[in-house]
Amino acid sequence: MVENVAPVMAELEAGDFHLLSGVEQGMRFSEWVQREKLPEYSRLTVEDVDYRIDRCADRGLLERKTIQYEGYTLTFEGYDALALRTSPNGRPSTASGRRWAWARRATCTRRGRTDRWR
């Protein structure tokens, strides 16, 4: 279930984001990232990874599964937390460029071009 991740953001520490980013890096190669590879991807110590995994899993940012190995994957909330952390000024962008089209529920913008749409 997708929940609002904003209340959890205040509880997270920088190391938690390093772990989430490391899981995301590992997910480029497989759906489930092995626990043994997390220190390499996240650039954290083994002890710190163990501590951060429990913190993030308790908040619903990671999912744990034992297949042939103990693996981790990001949940939707984990992706949302990373996106909120990496957005400029901690705020999501509303638009970047000139408006060139609009629909019932969305406005499309064109960045870096001066073409006029008729």
ABEGO torsion letter per residue (X at the ends): XBBBAAAAAAABBAAAAAAAAAAAAAAAABABBBAAAAAAAAGBBAAAAAAAAAAAAAAGABBBBBBABBBBBBBAAAAAAAAAAABBGGBBBABBEBBABBBAABBBBBBGBABBBX
